[in-house]
C-alpha cells in the first residue's frame, strides 16, 4: 500500500495538531515553497538554490536555517561547501499538493488531472 493511499488516523485531539500548524507556518512563504520545489529531486548548494529561486544567497541561507529548524531540510558539508536536501518526502508531497490545490483555484481543468483520476485523486 502506498503512503498516499493510507488513511489519516489522527483524531482532532492528536498531539501533532499544533506541530502541524508550525509546519504550515514554516511553509507560508513563497521563497520557502520554491526552495522545497527546487530540492524535490536533488541536493543543492546555497548559491545554486539562490540562482534557482532568484534570491540572494543571504536570503536563501536565512530561509534554509528556518527549514532546518523545522526539520524540513538537512545540510551536508563537503569541504567548505554545504549542500541541502529535503529531510524526507513529506514536505515535497505537502508542497506538491498545495500547488495542485492552488491550480484548482485558478484552472477549471487543472493540468495535473491529465488522466482520469480515481476516487482518491490518483491519476490512472
SERO-4910 file (N, C-alpha, C, O; in steps of 0.05 Angstrom, whole numbers):
BEGIN
 pado doro    nc1    nc2    nc3   cac1   cac2   cac3    cc1    cc2    cc3    oc1    oc2    oc3
  Unk    A     17    -24      0      0      0      0     18     25      0     37     26     16
  Unk    A     13     44    -18     29     68    -19     23     87      4      2     85     16
  Unk    A     42    104      9     38    124     30     13    141     26     -1    147     45
  Unk    A      8    149      0    -14    166     -6    -41    152     -2    -61    165      4
  Unk    A    -41    125     -5    -66    110     -2    -74    105     27    -97     98     33
  Unk    A    -55    109     45    -61    105     74    -80    127     84    -76    151     78
  Unk    A    -99    119     99   -118    139    110   -105    151    135    -92    138    150
  Unk    A   -110    177    139   -101    190    163   -117    181    187   -142    183    186
  Unk    A   -104    171    207   -119    161    230   -117    180    254   -127    173    276
  Unk    A   -105    203    250   -103    222    272   -130    235    278   -144    244    259
  Unk    A   -137    237    303   -162    250    311   -158    279    316   -136    289    316
  Unk    A   -180    293    322   -178    322    327   -162    328    352   -153    351    355
  Unk    A   -159    310    370   -144    314    395   -115    305    392   -101    304    412
  Unk    A   -106    299    368    -79    289    365    -58    309    376    -61    333    374
  Unk    A    -38    298    388    -16    314    399      0    328    376     16    346    382
  Unk    A     -4    320    352     11    331    329     -2    355    316     10    367    298
  Unk    A    -26    362    324    -40    384    310    -25    411    313    -21    424    292
  Unk    A    -16    418    336     -1    443    340     25    443    324     33    463    312
  Unk    A     39    420    323     63    418    307     58    420    277     74    431    262
  Unk    A     35    409    269     27    411    241     23    440    233     30    448    211
  Unk    A     11    455    251      7    484    246     34    498    243     37    516    227
  Unk    A     54    490    259     80    502    257     93    496    230    106    512    218
  Unk    A     88    471    220     98    464    193     85    482    172     99    493    155
  Unk    A     58    486    174     45    503    155     56    532    157     60    545    136
  Unk    A     61    541    181     72    569    183    100    571    171    107    591    160
  Unk    A    116    550    174    142    550    161    140    550    131    157    562    117
  Unk    A    120    538    120    116    536     91    101    560     80     97    562     56
  Unk    A     91    578     97     75    600     88     92    623     78     89    646     86
  Unk    A    111    617     61    129    636     49    136    627     21    144    605     17
  Unk    A    132    644      1    137    636    -27    165    626    -32    169    607    -47
  Unk    A    185    639    -20    213    631    -24    217    603    -13    231    587    -25
  Unk    A    206    597     10    210    570     22    196    549      5    207    527      2
  Unk    A    173    555     -5    159    536    -23    176    531    -48    179    508    -56
  Unk    A    187    552    -59    205    550    -82    230    533    -76    238    517    -92
  Unk    A    241    537    -52    264    521    -44    257    492    -43    272    475    -53
  Unk    A    234    485    -31    226    457    -29    221    446    -57    229    423    -62
  Unk    A    209    461    -75    205    452   -102    232    447   -116    235    428   -131
  Unk    A    251    465   -111    277    462   -123    292    437   -113    307    425   -128
  Unk    A    287    430    -88    301    407    -75    287    381    -79    296    361    -68
  Unk    A    265    380    -94    250    355    -98    267    332   -108    264    310    -98
  Unk    A    284    337   -127    298    315   -140    328    315   -135    341    295   -142
  Unk    A    340    335   -123    369    336   -119    376    354    -97    361    373    -90
  Unk    A    400    349    -85    410    368    -66    424    391    -80    433    388   -103
  Unk    A    425    414    -67    437    438    -79    451    454    -58    445    453    -34
  Unk    A    471    469    -68    485    488    -51    468    513    -48    449    517    -63
  Unk    A    476    530    -29    461    555    -25    462    572    -50    442    583    -58
  Unk    A    486    574    -62    488    591    -86    471    580   -109    459    596   -123
  Unk    A    471    554   -113    454    543   -134    424    548   -128    409    556   -146
  Unk    A    416    544   -103    388    549    -96    382    579   -100    360    585   -110
  Unk    A    400    596    -93    396    625    -96    391    632   -126    373    648   -132
  Unk    A    406    619   -143    402    624   -172    375    613   -181    360    626   -196
  Unk    A    368    589   -171    343    576   -180    318    592   -170    299    596   -186
  Unk    A    319    602   -146    295    616   -135    297    646   -138    280    661   -129
  Unk    A    319    655   -150    323    684   -157    323    701   -132    309    722   -131
  Unk    A    337    693   -112    341    708    -87    371    709    -80    386    694    -91
  Unk    A    378    726    -62    406    728    -54    414    704    -38    397    692    -24
  Unk    A    440    696    -39    449    673    -22    443    679      8    437    660     23
  Unk    A    445    704     17    440    710     45    411    705     52    405    693     73
  Unk    A    392    713     35    364    708     39    358    678     39    343    669     56
  Unk    A    369    664     20    364    635     18    375    621     43    363    603     54
  Unk    A    399    630     53    410    618     77    392    622    101    389    604    118
  Unk    A    380    646    103    361    651    125    337    633    124    328    622    144
  Unk    A    326    629    100    303    611     96    311    582    102    296    568    115
  Unk    A    335    574     93    344    547     98    348    542    128    342    520    138
  Unk    A    357    562    143    360    559    172    333    553    185    332    536    203
  Unk    A    313    567    176    286    562    187    276    534    179    264    520    196
  Unk    A    281    526    155    272    500    146    288    478    160    277    456    165
  Unk    A    313    483    166    329    463    182    317    461    210    315    440    221
  Unk    A    311    484    222    300    485    249    274    468    250    269    453    269
  Unk    A    258    470    228    233    455    227    237    426    217    217    412    213
  Unk    A    262    418    214    268    391    204    255    384    177    246    362    173
  Unk    A    255    404    160    244    400    133    267    395    114    264    380     95
  Unk    A    290    409    118    314    404    102    337    396    120    337    400    144
  Unk    A    357    383    108    381    376    122    405    387    106    403    392     82
  Unk    A    427    390    120    451    400    108    473    378    108    474    362    127
  Unk    A    489    379     87    512    360     85    536    377     77    535    391     56
  Unk    A    557    376     93    580    392     87    600    375     70    605    352     76
  Unk    A    611    387     49    631    375     32    653    395     29    651    413     12
  Unk    A    674    392     45    695    412     45    684    438     57    674    438     80
  Unk    A    687    460     42    676    485     53    649    492     41    639    514     45
  Unk    A    637    473     26    611    478     15    590    461     30    596    440     40
  Unk    A    566    473     32    544    459     45    522    454     24    515    472      9
  Unk    A    512    429     24    491    422      5    466    415     21    467    403     43
  Unk    A    443    423     11    418    419     24    400    400      9    401    399    -16
  Unk    A    385    385     24    365    366     12    341    365     31    342    373     54
  Unk    A    320    354     20    296    350     37    301    328     57    314    308     51
  Unk    A    290    331     81    294    312    102    280    286     95    291    264    100
  Unk    A    256    288     83    241    264     75    221    273     54    221    296     45
  Unk    A    204    255     46    185    260     24    160    276     33    145    286     16
  Unk    A    156    279     58    131    292     68    129    321     59    107    330     50
  Unk    A    150    337     62    149    365     54    144    367     24    129    384     14
  Unk    A    158    350      8    154    350    -21    125    345    -28    114    358    -45
  Unk    A    113    324    -15     85    318    -21     66    340    -12     47    346    -26
  Unk    A     72    351     11     55    372     22     55    397      3     34    408     -3
  Unk    A     78    405     -5     80    428    -23     68    421    -50     54    438    -62
  Unk    A     73    398    -61     61    390    -86     31    391    -84     18    401   -103
  Unk    A     19    380    -63    -10    381    -60    -20    409    -57    -42    416    -67
  Unk    A     -5    426    -44    -14    455    -41    -14    468    -68    -32    484    -74
  Unk    A      6    463    -85      7    475   -111    -15    464   -129    -28    479   -144
  Unk    A    -21    438   -126    -44    426   -141    -70    440   -132    -87    446   -148
  Unk    A    -73    445   -106    -97    458    -96    -99    486   -107   -121    495   -114
  Unk    A    -76    500   -108    -76    527   -120    -84    526   -149    -98    544   -159
  Unk    A    -75    505   -163    -83    502   -191   -113    500   -194   -124    510   -213
  Unk    A   -126    486   -176   -155    483   -176   -169    510   -173   -190    515   -184
  Unk    A   -156    528   -157   -168    554   -153   -167    572   -178   -182    591   -181
  Unk    A   -148    565   -196   -144    582   -220   -155    569   -245   -168    583   -261
  Unk    A   -151    543   -248   -158    530   -273   -183    512   -269   -185    497   -250
  Unk    A   -201    513   -289   -225    496   -288   -217    467   -290   -228    450   -276
  Unk    A   -198    461   -308   -188    433   -311   -158    434   -306   -143    438   -325
  Unk    A   -149    430   -282   -120    432   -275   -104    412   -291   -113    390   -297
  Unk    A    -80    421   -298    -62    405   -314    -55    378   -301    -50    358   -314
  Unk    A    -55    378   -274    -47    353   -260    -69    332   -263    -65    309   -254
  Unk    A    -92    339   -274   -113    320   -279   -113    311   -308   -134    307   -321
  Unk    A    -89    307   -319    -86    299   -347    -98    273   -354   -109    269   -376
  Unk    A    -98    254   -334   -110    227   -338   -138    227   -326   -151    248   -324
  Unk    A   -147    204   -319   -173    201   -306   -168    195   -276   -160    172   -270
  Unk    A   -173    214   -258   -169    209   -230   -189    189   -219   -212    189   -226
  Unk    A   -179    172   -201   -197    153   -188   -209    167   -164   -206    191   -160
  Unk    A   -223    152   -147   -237    165   -124   -218    177   -104   -227    193    -87
  Unk    A   -192    170   -105   -172    182    -87   -157    205    -99   -139    216    -86
  Unk    A   -163    212   -124   -149    234   -138   -124    224   -152   -110    241   -164
  Unk    A   -119    198   -152    -95    188   -165   -101    184   -194   -122    174   -202
  Unk    A    -82    194   -211    -86    191   -240    -80    163   -249    -62    150   -240
  Unk    A    -97    153   -267    -94    126   -277    -82    127   -305    -78    106   -317
***
